[in-house]
Amino acid sequence: MRRIFFAALVLGASPALAQDQDSASQDTIGGLRIEGHAGIERPNLNFDDGTTTYVDELGSSFTYGAEIGYDIPVSSTVTVGPYISFDTGGSDECETYSAGPNLAGTSCFHSNSNLSMGARVAYNVSAKTELYLTLGYDLYDVDYSDRVVNTSTSVVVANYARNGVRDSSSIGIGANFDLSNNLYAGIGMRSTSTCKSEAYGINMERFQAHVTIGFRM
């Protein structure tokens, strides 16, 4: 009799236990997350001389970095929260051009790093997959120089250099896929656009694509 009673008790409690486990798994949405990522960056330089806008692709390079964020559930499938992300740079390119009769110019660009801070919205399209959108305020650390030399006299007739961090805005999209209860992998893209420089009407953009491995706490 005790065995029958025990079996009935276990079988009767199993659905409730399963429901508790399901609800517990649903409650794990959101929380602190830490991730590392690696990929490719492709910066562009836009130059406006007042009549024409020129776009130069400044090569590409390997980039890597990390991100930390906190996701706050606002429904059973949607989270919002802050994030901060840092990525190294590496793109380095110089171009020569003719600045006029007997004038040779050289412009150089180097990407150092990018720090992004902002908000992230994610939507769980399934139990193991989420899509996300980020909007950020970025600090893009770059070097840019432009030098014009008179080829007849070797005299430098123009020399412009700008080094430092540029205020930028960014937008990013991506998808993450759960590998376990806490571990996930993903892919993402981010586009960063700097404010125009007061000198020469220079605008810089940075495009980044990366793969991600992350951990939720």
Buried (B, 14 or more C-beta within 10 A) or exposed (E): EEEEEEEEEEEEEEEEEEEEEEEEEEEEBBBEBEBBBBBBBBBBBBBEEEEEEEEBEBBBBEBEBBBBBBBEBEEEBBBBBBBEBBBBBBBBBEEEEEBEEEBBBBBBBBBBBBBBBBBBBBEBEEEEBBBBEBEBEBBBBBBBBBBBBBEEEEEEBEEBEBEEBBEBBBBBEBBBEBEEEEEBBBBBEBBBBBEBBEEBEBBBBBBBBBEBBBBBE
